[in-house]
Amino acid sequence: MEVAGFKRCVDEISQKVDNLEQRVNEVEQFYLNKSRKQPIGSKAGSVLKDKDKGRHVPRIKKQQELVSCSEAAAEKRMQELIRQFGAILHQITRHRWASPFMQPVDVKGLGLHDYHEVIDKPMDFGTIKNKMEAKCDTGYKNVREICADVRLVFKNAMKYNDERSDVHVMAKTLLRKFEEKWLLLLPQVTEEEKIREGEEAQAQLDLQLAEEVAHAKMTRDISNELDEVDLHLEELRKMVVLKCRKVSTEEKRKLAAALTRLSPDDLTKALEIVAQSNPDFHATAEEVDLDIDAQTESTLWRLKIFVKDALKANCKIAARTGGIENQNAITDNNNTINVSNKRKRGM
């Protein structure tokens, strides 16, 4: 039962660490993208599309709701401009010369075999009306798109027909009348575009601020949870030490001897293991006396495992390179090791 309980605790901690790692990666990616200073448009787009984060972070969700309300209001204003544009279009299409432009050009019926070679994008008022009434994404998004298609109707006619032809003259005349009426609506369109641009810029700034606050909070939460994980690990370590047998006198003697055969780097790491459980132990002092008998059981077991792995790795390296071991520590008969950091540094 004790083993099963220990395993369960380890599994729970492992799952928590995996979750923390994912969140750390998310925070790192956020600040990495921020440091790259992405273009405003692309950054705003990535923020707005992050629906999952909005569900979990109230501040971001609130900002997204405000953005949605702002977009709805802007869409309503744009629909009013489209309605006013529709009135202009109605006046143009009621003109006695508008009939040739109400439907798509009958290319086959009129024998205009080269029409599509001359005209890249055919356009007519019937197509414009249908697109204005469309309820889905195929419709016009703003007034300027409709204006461009109205101009295209007349410019296509002027491009394909000789300037002395009736159709060319009719198209030129109606285009002039349309431009006159468009100029009356243009100030409202320009003003709306400025308002919308300002609203979008402010919305983006607000969302970016909300994301920064959210990620700062996430960073603090991760730090606190990591501290909790450290506490749980320390509790598990103490539990393991209590259950483990004590290191024998002979094992301590062998450990002391083995420490003297470590490389300078590995010896430094071994001293750091001791310092972790003993704040008064100065691992980096010029001369260090390490009393094996004075160490805690957990420190001794950690040293045993580390030394075993380190010596095994060093033997493999020595076998490949033909190198020899450097003794940087001296042990006495009382299991006390004297380490000279001067010798380790080649002084």
N, C-alpha and C positions, 0 to 999 in steps of 0.2 A: 504493500500500500504506500510506503514512504517513497519508493522508487517511482510508482505511478504518479503520485502527487508532484514529485519533483519534475518528472517529464512533462506533466500538464503545465506547470508554471513556466518551464522553458519554452514550450510551444506557444503559450500566450504571449510571452515576451517577444518571441521571434515574429509572430504575426503583427504585434504592435510596432516593432522595429521596421518591418516591411512597409507598413502603412506610413510611418514617419518618413521613410526614405522616399516614397512617392510624393509626399507633400513637400519635402525639401527640394526635390527635383522640380516641382511646379514653381516654387518660390524662386529658385535659381533661374529657371527659364523666363519668368516674368521680369526679373531684374536684368537679365541678359538682353531681352528684347528692348527693354527701356533704355539700356546703355547704347544700343545701336541707333536710337533715335529714328524709329520708323516714320515714314511719311504720315501726315495727319489722317488722310483718308483711310489708309490701310490699318492704322492703329485703331481708329474709331470703329472700323468694321469688325476687327477682332474682338473689341470690347462688347459691342452690341450683340454679337453672335454667341457670347459665352453665357448661354441660358442656365447651364448647370450651376455655375458659380453664383448666378443671381438667385437661385433657389436657396442656396446655403448661406449667403451673405446678405443680410437685410439691407445694408446701405446700398450695395450695388443693385439689388432688386428694386429699391425705391427709386434710384436714379434711372433705371430702365423704364419704370412706370412713367416717370416724368418725361422721358424721351418719347415714349409712345403717345402720351397726351399732346406733347408739342408737335409731333409729326401729324397727329390727327387734326390738330388745329390748322397746321400749314396746308394739309391736304384739302381741308374745307375752304380755305382762302383761295387755293389754286383752282378748285372746282368753280368758284365764283368768277374767277378770271376766264376760265374756259367757257362759262356760260355767256359772259360778255363778248368773248371772241366769236361764239356761235351766232350772236346777233349780227356781228359784222359779216360773217360768212353768209348768213341768210340774205342780207342785203345784196351781196355780190352775186349769189346764185339766182336771185330773182331778176337780175338784169337781163334785158332781151337778148344780149349777146352771149349769155352764159351756157346756152344749150349744148354747144359742141364739147363742153368740158365736164358735163354732168356724169358721164359714164366712161368706162375704159375705151380707148380707141379700138375700133373694129378693124384690126390690122388685115385680116383675111378678106372681110367684106369690101374693104376699100382698096384692096390690092396693094397695100403698103409693105412690100416684101423686105424693104431695107429698114423698116421702122426700128426694130430692136438692135440693129447695128448702129443706129444713130443715137437712140435714146436708151440710156443705161437703166433708168428706173422710171417706168411709166407711172403716172399719177392722175387721179380725177377726183371730182368732188364727191361722187358716190362712195369711193373708197375711204375718203377722209371722214365722211359722215359715219360710216360703219365703225371706223376705228374710234371716233369720238364717243360712240354709244357703247363700245365694248366694256364689259364689266371686269374682265380679267387682266392679266399682265400684258396682253396684246394691245391694250389701249394706249392713248397718249398719256405721258406722265406730266407734261407741262405745256403751256401755251406756245412756247417757242418751237416745239416739235410740230405743232399744227401749222404754225406760220410758215415753217420751212416747206411743208408739203403743199400748202396753197401756192407759194411762189413756184414750186416745182411744176405744178399744173401748167402755169402760164409760160414758164421758161422752156419747158419741153415743146410746147406748141410753137413758140417763137424760134426755137432751135431747128425744128424739123421743117417748118413751113417758110417759104420765101417771104421776105419782109414786106413785099407788095401784095401778098395774098390776104384774103379776108380774115382767115383764121389767125394769121400773125398780127394783123391790126387789132382784131378783137381781143386777143390775148394781151397785147401791149396796153391797150386801153383799160382793161379790167385790172391788170396788175397795178397800173398807176392809181386807180381808184382804191384798190385794196391797200396800197402803201399809205395813202392819205388817212384812211380810217385806222390803220394799224398804229400810226404815229400818235393818235389820240389815246390809245390804250397802253402804249409802250411805257409811259412813266409809272403806271400802276404795276406793270410787270417787273420793271427794274427795281422798284421799291420792295416788292414782295421777295425778289431774289436776294436783296440785301438783308432783309429780315431773316429769311430762311438760312442764309449763310452764317449770320451772327448766332442764330439759335443752335445750329449744328455745331459751330465751334465751341459755344458755351456748354452744350450737352457733352461734347467730347471731353472737355476739361473736367467737368463734374464727374464723369464716369472714370476718367483716369485717376482723379483724386480718390474716388471711392475705392478703386482697385488698389491704390497704394496703401490706403488705410487698412483695407482688408488683408493685404499681404503682410503689412507690418504686424497686425494682430495675429495672423497665422504664424509668423516667425516667432512671436512671443509665446504662443501656445506650444509650438514645437519645442522651443527651448525648455519650457516648464515640463512637458511630457518626457523629454530626454532626461531631465533631472529625476523624474519619477522612475524611469527605466533604470537609471544608475542605482537608485535606492533599492529597487527590486533585485537587481543583480548582486548588490552588496549583501542583501539578505540571503540570497541563494548561496553566495560564496560562503557566508558564515554557516549556513545549514550544511553545506558540503564538508566544511572543515570539521564541524562537530561530529559528522558521521564517519569521517576518514580516520584511519589509525594514525597514531603519532609516529613521527620520523624517529627511527632508532639511532642510538649513539654511533653505530657503525655506518649507517647511511649518512649521518652528519659528517663523519670523518671523510667518507668518499666524496661527498659534495664539496667539502672544503678543498680537497685535493683537485677535484675536477675544475673548480673555479680558477685555479692557477694556470690551467691549460687553455683558457679562453683567449681568443684574439682580443686586441685592444678595444675594438668596437663592441664585441659581444660582452666583454667585461664591464664596459660602461653601461650597457643595457641591463646587465645583472644588478649592478649597483642601483640603477634607477628603480628596479623592482623592489629592492629593499627600502628605498626612500619613499616609495608610494605608501607603505604601511607604517613608516617611521619618519615623521616630519623633522625630527631632530638629527636624522642621519644625513650628512652632507656628502652626497655622492661625488661632487665635483671638487672637493677639497684637494689640495696638493698631496696630502698623505691621508689615507683612509684605513682605519682598522675595523674590519668586519667580523664581529663575534657571531659565529654560526649558532652557538648554543643560546644566544639571547634573542633569536628571531622567533616570530610566531609560527605556528604550524602552517598557516596559509601561505606565509612568505616562503617557508622551506619547500613546500610542495610546488609552488610556482617556480622557485629556483631550480628544483630538481628537473622539472619538465623542460624549462628553458635551456639549462645546461646540456641535458641529454640531446636535444634537437640541435643546439649550436655546435657541439662537438662532432655530431654525426655529419653535419654539413661541412665542417672544416676538414674532416677526414677525406671526404669526397674531393674537395678542392685540392688538398695536399697530394692526393693520389694522382690527380691530373697534371698538377704543376710541379710536383716534386719539391714543394715548399717545406719549410720546417716551422715548428711551433715557436712562438715567442712567449716567454714567461714574463708576465707583467705583475704578478702577485706572488707573495711568499706566505706560506702557512706555517704555523708553529704547532706544537703538540697539544695545545688547548683549543683547537678548532677556531683559532683567530687568524684572519687573513689580513696581511698588510698590503695595501695597494698604493703604488706611487703613480699618481697621475702625471708626474714629471717624466717618468720613464715611458709612459704611454704616449706622451706627446713628443718623445724623442729629445728631451732637454738634457 
